[in-house]
Amino acid sequence: MSVNRSQSTMLDANEMLDVVQETVIQSPVDVGLTILTLLIFSMVFSVRKIVLGFLWRKNKKNPTHRQWVRTSRYLGLGVSLLLTIPLWIDTLENIGVFVGLLTAALAVSLSSPLQSIAGWVHLIVHQPYRVGDRVQIGNQSGIVQDIALFSTTLLETETTGSGAQPTGRVLCLQNKCVFDKVIMTSAREHDFMWHETSMTFTYESDWRTANRSMHLTMRDILQQHHREERQRLEVSQRELEANDVELLLNDYISAEDHGIQITLRFLCGIESARDIKHRFTTKMLHLVRVSNSLSLAYPTRRMVGPAESKVSGGPSPPASPPVSPSTRTGKEVPTPQEKPKRTFTHPIEKIEMTA
């Protein structure tokens, strides 16, 4: 029995080998098409690599290099498919039914990846954002680094109010989020936004002098910034439909509980907002320090004497009259003078206590 089984196994192996040999011999065209297809793909992507290397040597500091890499990848794949699909038309005539059944099965089992592919097509065609743009998708903010077939890669940034500086973390979001998430974008060419900065002065300060000092200081800083970014500023002015009046520096004054608040509203690049606010605050603190008519205000709280505790459950016992030192000792002792108050100053609160 064992001999018969071994012989039958050898026959089956020989039959399979004969079938493979007949398939290879009878269909040399398929092998040739496969080799030709591989050669076409290799040549196209070799040319792509040479062109990218040449562009990288010529423009090492160009921020659009990542976009070139992504675009050339899709372009090379498209050219390769256009060159190879006509070669395989005769071979692919009888697989229409199979492709239809396979598509139906994939639509049910791979709905999420297919939605991401549809999102990728939407990003390529309509371009709600591109590589290099600053975007906020839902609750996630960052700079677009890459748009792949299934996901978008973001370099995470802080909120706009704190300067929108990169944190160093990388976020990967599925492309299907473009259909159900709110997208806020700021393109690299027109990433100017309106920002505000405020300072509060005491009611005893000369608020007119404070307003004039703040306005002149910020104007000098913005003039230098706008000269450096004139081209991008003009693009932003067209995109935002802002006139020259809106681009000017605006002042707003309001009376708060603890002082007079002066707010400046200005237009600048997102990346430059933190640096502009830093330079402005530094100069204003120096002006306040050397000026006799300006004083910064901040919320204060005053405490007079220690808090007196009461015995719970009944009225407080009557306080006994103080006993003078002369009564205890029988000698005249000079009455000590009242100790002066010491003031402890805190950056946020000002507390007066009796020593």
MIGU-570876 format. One record per residue (C-alpha): residue in one letter; x, y, z. Coordinates in steps of 0.001 Angstrom, whole numbers, plus 500000, padded with zeros to 6 digits. Layout:
N
AXYZ/...
! end
This chain:
355
M500000500000500000/S502799502388500874/V504565501630497568/N501398502408495623/R500950505703497486/S504548506772496765/Q504149505888493093/S500907507881492841/T502596510877494502/M505476510727492015/L502981510570489136/D501121513624490424/A504371515584490736/N505426514594487233/E502035515644485843/M502269519057487534/L505788519541486171/D504595518667482664/V501733521189482940/V504116523962484038/Q506553523190481222/E503769523152478641/T502430526485479957/V505835528160479767/I506607526735476324/Q503171527446474846/S502939531000476156/P506316532641475531/V504480535877474757/D503310536217478375/V506851535859479670/G508047538400477153/L505290540820478136/T506209540449481784/I509861541196481100/L508926544133478862/T506589545515481535/L509319545354484163/L511749547081481806/I509270549907481129/F508646550505484834/S512393550418485565/M513214552895482795/V510452555351483754/F511367555435487447/S515097555604486652/V514453558726484575/R512367560103487456/K515199559530489914/I517755561220487636/V515510564269487119/L514820564617490857/G518538564402491627/F519267567153489106/L516531569400490533/W517730568754494097/R521286569831493231/K520011573009491575/N517478573967494253/K518517572479497585/K516588575070499612/N513410574982497549/P510449574184499858/T508526572566496971/H510985569670496636/R508660567360498592/Q505831568256496229/W508052567421493239/V508757563984494696/R505079563234495241/T503943564563491856/S506691562752489933/R505791559480491683/Y502206559629490440/L503295560883487027/G505777558021486616/L503153555470487621/G500652556924485158/V503140556945482260/S504156553352483007/L500537552189483001/L499796554011479747/L502747552260478096/T502031548765479423/I498220548446479392/P497979548272475557/L500381545324475622/W498092543333477917/I494697544076476317/D494437540683474576/T495307538885477807/L492802540856479880/E489757540277477643/N488255537450479702/I488618538840483219/G485733541342483164/V483368539158485185/F486091538347487700/V486897542025488160/G483207542820488728/L482824540190491435/L486096541214493052/T485030544865493100/A481741544025494828/A483544541981497478/L486090544726498106/A483364547368498396/V481843545449501305/S484975544332503143/L487223547350502523/S484838550290502811/S487187552451504913/P490231552160502589/L487994552791499582/Q486632555933501219/S490222557066501806/I491008556469498125/A487943558525497180/G489183561244499533/W492590561137497845/V490936561610494430/H489002564562495870/L492247566078497189/I493997565670493835/V491126567084491758/H489698569870493941/Q492779570536496132/P491159571837499342/Y494735571828500649/R498161571090499202/V501594570114500464/G503020573009502481/D499649574474503529/R498722575047507165/V495466573262507895/Q493173572426510759/I491154569252510185/G488691568799513001/N490712569322516182/Q494103568597514575/S496324571418513276/G499538571138511306/I501530571708508137/V500789569273505285/Q503897567180504601/D502533564529502239/I499258563407500655/A499394559651500088/L496800557277498667/F495242556469502041/S496406559161504468/T497609562729504859/T500722563441506929/L500797566608509057/L503587568191511067/E501654569196514185/T501627572871515150/E500448574831518158/T497325576935518089/T497309580131516050/G497174582323519147/S500520581044520403/G502327581477517112/A501467578218515309/Q504974576842515795/P505669573145514978/T505748570797517964/G507813568107516209/R505096565461516313/V503768563903513094/L500055563232512568/C498604560766510050/L494954561365509125/Q492901559152506829/N491889560876503620/K488228560018504212/C488165562772506856/V487777565363504070/F484137564248503723/D483050564563507369/K485470567051509002/V485645570837508873/I488821571937507064/M490421575320507747/T493395576048505542/S496039578719505101/A498083578415501918/R501803579068501850/E501316581871499310/H498814583824501433/D499293582742505049/F498703586256506466/M496153586535509258/W494916589241511608/H496346589107515115/E495777591110518296/T497960592055521239/S496897593987524354/M498418595858527286/T496607597285530339/F497650600506532083/T496496601979535387/Y493867604728535463/E496507607096536836/S498656606608533703/D498539608860530659/W496612606558528337/R497095608872525348/T500865608561525688/A500499604811526104/N498350604535522983/R500737606634520924/S503780604672522131/M502165601323521358/H501044602463517910/L504449603838516876/T506318600816518212/M504123598312516380/R504127600402513200/D507924600353513001/I508003596582513491/L505296595944510890/Q506907598200508283/Q510060596104508372/H508038592886508266/H505898594042505326/R508979595092503350/E510418591599503720/E507130589905502809/R505793592387500247/Q505060589809497542/R503220587438499876/L501377590391501409/E500060591439497995/V498857587898497308/S497137587781500697/Q495500591140500057/R493966589767496841/E492921586449498373/L491408588037501489/E489854590891499471/A491255593384501957/N491771597032501031/D494616599281502147/V492600600634505078/E492161597155506540/L495878596532506251/L496643599527508477/L497314599182512184/N494131599618514220/D493842600668517890/Y491056599815520312/I490691601220523854/S488446599779526551/A487951600411530274/E488413597288532378/D488009596689536108/H491700597039536862/G492792599561534226/I492634600888530675/Q493217598179528080/I494710599132524706/T494476596524521935/L496303596598518596/R494995594661515590/F497461594009512772/L498051591754509764/C501126589536509567/G502275586055508571/I501366583168510826/E504984582158511353/S505998585742512184/A503255586467514742/R505159585209517771/D508363587063516826/I506458590318516227/K504671590087519578/H507969589319521315/R509718592356519820/F506744594597520571/T506435593461524204/T510166593848524829/K510213597421523555/M507071598405525441/L508357597019528743/H511494599111528298/L509413602236527583/V507224601659530637/R510273601212532835/V511894604517531823/S508628606499531729/N507179608313534738/S503671608607533291/L503058604953532431/S502371602089534793/L501090598625533956/A497928597434535678/Y497082593952536822/P494398592366539022/T495063593077542720/R493822591728546031/R494338593327549433/M494262591539552780/V494115593687555941/G495254591835559055/P494935588145559754/A491492586594559574/E489825586230562996/S488497582786563768/K485258582260565671/V484212579358567853/S481521577434566045/G478254576721567859/G477887579970569812/P478756583648569989/S482330584748570194/P483623585282573760/P484198588928574740/A487722590073574233/S489612590836577472/P491178594296577710/P494889594302576981/V497167594319580007/S499895596915579811/P503466595937580722/S503476598499583579/T500485596783585227/R502270593445585264/T505662594678586461/G504747597884588367/K507244599896586305/E506712602477583622/V507364600878580261/P507193603014577117/T504366602051574799/P505774600516571623/Q504957602337568429/E502792600708565790/K504851598635563411/P504853599855559821/K503092597861557150/R505201595868554748/T504054595400551192/F504762592151549383/T504641592541545615/H503746589601543390/P503642589598539559/I499923588835539732/E498708589967543135/K499597592756545534/I499023591769549180/E499320594170552111/M499767592546555489/T500563593847558923/A503925592608560097/
! end
